[in-house]
Amino acid sequence: MIKYRALIANVFLVLLITYSQNTTAGEFTSAKVLEWPEASQNSLFQSSVTMIGFVAAQTNTHGHIASCVSDWYWEGGQADPAKNEAIRSAMRRFPEYHPQMVILAVVEKACGKFGGS
């Protein structure tokens, strides 16, 4: 029997990975996020990366990604400024994409893809 929490995490993950965000990005693109103050950008990055780590931990098949996200993004209990800059750099390269997809791509590049188990 599938646990309710694992089911929700898996559904969220599948939607995040497979649903085309580009067509629904509308006005909310990476270019728009880059117009925000840096502190606001950092807040979005931190909450997004934290959620990616949380989802990875809850799927029961991506624990290695959850550990990597924690080791990769956090430096002494604080978000590593170099990682925020890596996300910003990717957003500059892909300004038309939804920011969540760009953040996920940067995390997957560093820690592995969710598509494989």
Summary of the structure (lengths in Angstrom):
residues: 117
radius of gyration: 14.2
end to end distance: 19.6
largest distance: 46.2
contacts: 311
relative contact order: 0.19
helix: 68%
strand: 3%
